[in-house]
Amino acid sequence: MKGAWLSRLDLERENILSAHAWCDRTHGGAETGLRLVYAVKLYWISRGLLGLGYRVTVEALARATHEPSGARCRALFDAGQLACFMGRYAEARRYLEESLTIARDIGDRRRIAAVLQPLGVASLAQGDPATARGYAAEALEMARELGNKRELATALNVLAAIHRVEGRLDVAEPLYENVVALARELGDRESIAIGLLNLAMASIGRGSSDRARELLLEALAIAEEIGSKQTGQSVLEVSAGLAALRKEWRHAARFYGAAEAQAEQTGLRRDPADEAFLLPLVANARAALNEVDFAEADAAGRALPYGSALVEARAWLARGH
């Protein structure tokens, strides 16, 4: 279903951008522009067009007045979340903190819960785990009070990431299990895949190669089914980590190169937990291969088209040991 929706929006991309530009000229265009960027945010993320999505969102915010409203609150959240995904954490916090202020002022509890989550990620990335933990705990409490499973899953994911960065995989793993269970209840395929990838990283951290492989295969199938480049890129990154765990150093370097090439195109950067997971494993591969051989395998991975990289990852994962 999501794949079909994305395909339709692919055909309408230029019309979406034309509508965004039209909002500069028409009466009421400022408010319409805020609603437009909110409506298409998930498209930019799924298609790996974060830079474009961020640009039009910031332009829509600049066009509108600074009067606090639900529409401005949502657009500020969108800008902050996109900036967070791109690793621009200082910008993300500015947008998200303004969004949180408006959400508290207008009493939008669901929006408060939503904004607290990327604020936690941005705080963690800026070396402030105590603040990150506070944001995650408040988001979790509010999601439970609201009975909102989607926000509950996201809050659990952020809390698990904090534990993972701090090396508490035994605490993080059951939280990720809950995230996957909630996502399955909701039928949210992308959230299922993200949860599976996080579980795979926790499994690799514990040295459980076989379980990580199974989780990655399911996440990869979902990425291809729904056409999510965000998820596909993460599959390549985690596959690099699994290859390093298995001491298949050339595969580790090759998948890492493919993931980095994709990141350059999408603008999507690893969050603090994923960075802490992957970089030591890549460093092991670099040391094992020597600099020249690592660079050669990395370059070969970077040269792979995105679809070919996923095909190669699937074949490697299916092979097992």
C-alpha positions as CSV (number, residue, x, y, z in Angstrom):
1,M,0.0,0.0,0.0
2,K,2.7,2.5,1.0
3,G,4.8,1.5,-2.1
4,A,1.8,2.4,-4.4
5,W,1.3,5.7,-2.5
6,L,5.0,6.6,-3.0
7,S,4.9,5.7,-6.7
8,R,1.9,8.0,-7.2
9,L,3.7,10.8,-5.5
10,D,6.8,10.2,-7.6
11,L,4.6,11.1,-10.6
12,E,3.3,14.2,-8.8
13,R,6.7,15.5,-7.4
14,E,7.0,18.5,-9.8
15,N,3.3,19.4,-9.1
16,I,4.0,19.3,-5.4
17,L,7.0,21.7,-5.8
18,S,4.8,23.9,-8.1
19,A,2.1,24.0,-5.4
20,H,4.7,25.0,-2.9
21,A,5.9,27.9,-5.1
22,W,2.3,28.9,-5.8
23,C,1.8,29.4,-2.0
24,D,4.1,32.4,-2.3
25,R,1.6,34.2,-4.6
26,T,-1.9,33.2,-3.4
27,H,-4.1,34.6,-0.7
28,G,-3.8,32.3,2.3
29,G,-0.8,30.6,0.8
30,A,1.2,30.8,4.0
31,E,-1.2,28.5,5.9
32,T,-1.7,26.3,2.9
33,G,2.0,25.9,2.5
34,L,2.4,24.7,6.1
35,R,-0.3,22.1,5.5
36,L,1.3,21.0,2.3
37,V,4.8,20.3,3.8
38,Y,3.1,18.4,6.7
39,A,1.2,16.2,4.2
40,V,4.3,15.2,2.1
41,K,7.0,14.9,4.8
42,L,6.9,11.1,4.8
43,Y,7.4,11.0,1.1
44,W,10.6,13.0,1.2
45,I,11.9,10.7,4.0
46,S,11.0,7.4,2.3
47,R,12.4,8.5,-1.1
48,G,15.7,9.7,0.4
49,L,15.0,13.4,-0.5
50,L,15.7,14.8,2.9
51,G,17.5,17.9,1.7
52,L,14.7,18.9,-0.6
53,G,12.0,18.2,2.0
54,Y,14.0,20.2,4.6
55,R,14.4,23.1,2.2
56,V,10.7,23.4,1.3
57,T,9.7,23.0,4.9
58,V,12.0,25.8,6.0
59,E,10.7,28.0,3.2
60,A,7.1,27.4,4.2
61,L,8.0,28.4,7.8
62,A,9.7,31.6,6.6
63,R,6.6,32.5,4.5
64,A,4.2,32.1,7.4
65,T,3.8,34.4,10.4
66,H,5.3,33.5,13.7
67,E,1.9,33.4,15.3
68,P,1.6,30.1,17.3
69,S,-0.8,27.7,15.7
70,G,-1.2,23.9,15.2
71,A,0.0,24.2,11.6
72,R,3.2,26.1,12.6
73,C,3.8,23.6,15.4
74,R,3.6,20.7,13.0
75,A,5.8,22.3,10.4
76,L,8.4,23.2,13.1
77,F,8.4,19.6,14.2
78,D,8.8,18.4,10.5
79,A,11.8,20.8,10.0
80,G,13.4,19.6,13.3
81,Q,12.8,15.9,12.5
82,L,14.3,16.3,9.0
83,A,17.3,18.2,10.4
84,C,17.8,15.5,13.0
85,F,17.8,12.8,10.3
86,M,20.4,14.7,8.4
87,G,22.6,15.0,11.5
88,R,22.1,18.8,11.8
89,Y,21.3,18.6,15.5
90,A,21.7,22.2,16.6
91,E,19.2,23.3,13.9
92,A,17.0,20.4,14.9
93,R,16.9,21.5,18.5
94,R,16.0,25.1,17.6
95,Y,13.0,24.0,15.5
96,L,11.9,21.3,17.9
97,E,12.1,23.5,21.0
98,E,9.9,26.1,19.4
99,S,7.5,23.4,18.3
100,L,7.4,22.0,21.9
101,T,6.7,25.5,23.3
102,I,3.7,25.9,21.0
103,A,2.5,22.4,21.6
104,R,2.5,23.0,25.4
105,D,0.8,26.4,25.0
106,I,-2.0,25.1,22.9
107,G,-2.3,21.9,24.9
108,D,-1.6,19.5,22.1
109,R,-0.5,16.5,24.1
110,R,0.0,14.2,21.2
111,R,2.3,16.7,19.5
112,I,4.2,17.2,22.8
113,A,4.9,13.4,22.9
114,A,6.0,13.4,19.3
115,V,8.3,16.4,19.6
116,L,10.0,15.1,22.7
117,Q,11.3,12.1,20.8
118,P,13.6,13.7,18.2
119,L,14.6,16.2,20.9
120,G,15.9,13.2,22.8
121,V,17.9,12.0,19.8
122,A,19.3,15.5,19.2
123,S,20.3,15.9,22.9
124,L,22.0,12.6,22.9
125,A,23.9,13.5,19.7
126,Q,25.1,16.7,21.3
127,G,26.5,14.8,24.3
128,D,23.7,15.4,26.8
129,P,22.3,12.0,27.7
130,A,20.7,13.2,30.9
131,T,18.5,15.6,29.0
132,A,17.9,13.0,26.3
133,R,16.7,10.5,29.0
134,G,14.4,13.2,30.5
135,Y,12.8,13.9,27.1
136,A,12.3,10.2,26.4
137,A,10.8,9.5,29.8
138,E,8.3,12.3,29.4
139,A,7.4,11.2,25.9
140,L,6.9,7.6,27.2
141,E,4.7,8.7,30.1
142,M,2.6,10.9,27.9
143,A,2.2,8.3,25.2
144,R,1.0,5.8,27.8
145,E,-1.5,8.3,29.2
146,L,-2.8,9.0,25.7
147,G,-3.0,5.3,24.9
148,N,-1.2,6.1,21.6
149,K,0.6,3.0,20.4
150,R,2.5,4.8,17.6
151,E,4.0,7.4,19.9
152,L,4.6,4.8,22.6
153,A,6.7,2.7,20.1
154,T,8.7,5.8,19.0
155,A,9.4,6.8,22.6
156,L,10.5,3.2,23.5
157,N,12.8,3.3,20.5
158,V,14.5,6.5,21.7
159,L,14.8,5.2,25.2
160,A,16.3,1.9,23.9
161,A,18.8,3.9,21.8
162,I,20.0,5.8,24.9
163,H,20.6,2.5,26.6
164,R,22.4,1.1,23.5
165,V,24.8,4.0,23.3
166,E,25.6,3.5,27.0
167,G,26.3,-0.2,26.4
168,R,23.2,-1.6,28.2
169,L,22.1,-4.0,25.5
170,D,20.3,-6.2,28.0
171,V,18.0,-3.2,28.7
172,A,17.7,-2.0,25.1
173,E,16.8,-5.3,23.5
174,P,13.5,-6.0,25.3
175,L,12.5,-2.4,24.6
176,Y,13.1,-3.0,20.9
177,E,11.1,-6.2,21.1
178,N,8.2,-4.1,22.4
179,V,8.7,-1.6,19.5
180,V,8.4,-4.4,16.9
181,A,5.3,-5.9,18.6
182,L,3.6,-2.5,18.7
183,A,4.5,-1.8,15.0
184,R,3.1,-5.2,14.0
185,E,-0.2,-4.4,15.9
186,L,-0.4,-1.1,14.0
187,G,0.5,-2.7,10.6
188,D,3.2,-0.1,10.2
189,R,5.7,-1.9,7.9
190,E,8.4,0.8,8.0
191,S,8.3,0.9,11.8
192,I,8.5,-2.9,11.9
193,A,11.6,-2.7,9.7
194,I,13.3,0.0,11.8
195,G,12.6,-2.1,15.0
196,L,14.0,-5.2,13.3
197,L,17.2,-3.3,12.3
198,N,17.7,-2.0,15.9
199,L,17.2,-5.6,17.2
200,A,19.8,-6.8,14.6
201,M,22.3,-4.2,15.9
202,A,21.7,-5.3,19.5
203,S,22.1,-9.0,18.4
204,I,25.4,-8.2,16.7
205,G,26.5,-6.3,19.8
206,R,25.9,-9.6,21.8
207,G,27.7,-11.7,19.1
208,S,24.5,-13.4,17.9
209,S,25.2,-13.6,14.1
210,D,22.4,-16.0,13.1
211,R,19.6,-14.0,14.7
212,A,20.9,-10.7,13.2
213,R,20.9,-12.3,9.8
214,E,17.2,-13.4,10.1
215,L,16.2,-9.9,11.3
216,L,18.1,-8.3,8.5
217,L,16.5,-10.5,5.9
218,E,13.0,-9.5,7.1
219,A,13.9,-5.8,7.2
220,L,15.3,-6.0,3.7
221,A,12.2,-7.6,2.4
222,I,10.1,-4.8,3.9
223,A,12.4,-2.1,2.5
224,E,12.0,-3.5,-1.0
225,E,8.2,-4.0,-0.6
226,I,7.5,-0.4,0.5
227,G,10.2,1.3,-1.5
228,S,11.9,2.9,1.5
229,K,15.4,4.1,0.7
230,Q,15.8,5.2,4.4
231,T,15.3,1.6,5.5
232,G,17.4,0.1,2.6
233,Q,20.3,2.3,3.5
234,S,20.1,1.1,7.2
235,V,20.0,-2.5,6.0
236,L,23.3,-1.9,4.2
237,E,24.9,-0.3,7.3
238,V,23.8,-3.1,9.6
239,S,24.9,-5.7,7.0
240,A,28.4,-4.1,7.1
241,G,28.4,-4.5,10.9
242,L,27.3,-8.2,10.7
243,A,30.0,-8.9,8.1
244,A,32.6,-7.4,10.4
245,L,31.3,-9.5,13.3
246,R,31.8,-12.6,11.0
247,K,35.3,-11.3,10.1
248,E,34.2,-11.2,6.4
249,W,36.2,-8.0,6.1
250,R,35.8,-7.3,2.4
251,H,32.0,-7.7,2.6
252,A,32.0,-5.3,5.6
253,A,34.0,-2.7,3.6
254,R,31.8,-3.2,0.5
255,F,28.5,-2.8,2.3
256,Y,29.8,0.2,4.2
257,G,30.8,1.8,1.0
258,A,27.4,1.2,-0.5
259,A,25.7,2.6,2.5
260,E,27.9,5.7,2.5
261,A,27.3,6.3,-1.2
262,Q,23.6,6.1,-0.4
263,A,23.9,8.5,2.5
264,E,25.6,11.1,0.3
265,Q,22.5,10.9,-2.0
266,T,19.8,10.9,0.6
267,G,21.3,13.2,3.2
268,L,20.3,10.6,5.9
269,R,22.9,10.3,8.7
270,R,23.2,7.7,11.3
271,D,21.9,8.6,14.8
272,P,24.2,8.4,17.8
273,A,23.3,4.8,18.7
274,D,23.8,3.6,15.1
275,E,27.1,5.5,14.8
276,A,28.4,4.0,18.1
277,F,27.4,0.5,16.7
278,L,29.0,0.8,13.3
279,L,32.2,2.8,13.5
280,P,34.1,0.4,15.8
281,L,33.2,-2.6,13.5
282,V,34.3,-0.7,10.4
283,A,37.5,0.2,12.2
284,N,38.1,-3.5,12.8
285,A,37.6,-4.2,9.1
286,R,39.9,-1.4,8.1
287,A,42.6,-2.7,10.4
288,A,42.2,-6.3,9.3
289,L,42.4,-5.5,5.6
290,N,45.0,-2.7,5.6
291,E,44.2,0.7,4.3
292,V,44.7,-0.1,0.6
293,D,42.5,-3.2,0.5
294,F,39.8,-1.6,2.6
295,A,39.7,1.4,0.3
296,E,39.4,-0.8,-2.8
297,A,36.4,-2.8,-1.3
298,D,34.9,0.4,-0.1
299,A,35.1,2.0,-3.5
300,A,33.6,-1.0,-5.1
301,G,30.6,-0.8,-2.8
302,R,30.2,3.0,-3.5
303,A,30.1,2.2,-7.2
304,L,27.1,-0.1,-6.8
305,P,23.7,1.2,-7.8
306,Y,21.3,1.2,-4.8
307,G,19.2,-1.6,-6.2
308,S,22.2,-3.8,-7.0
309,A,23.6,-3.2,-3.5
310,L,20.4,-4.5,-1.9
311,V,20.4,-7.5,-4.3
312,E,24.0,-8.3,-3.2
313,A,23.1,-7.9,0.5
314,R,20.1,-10.2,0.2
315,A,22.2,-12.9,-1.5
316,W,24.9,-12.6,1.1
317,L,22.4,-12.8,4.0
318,A,20.6,-15.7,2.5
319,R,23.9,-17.6,2.2
320,G,24.3,-17.7,6.0
321,H,27.7,-18.8,7.2
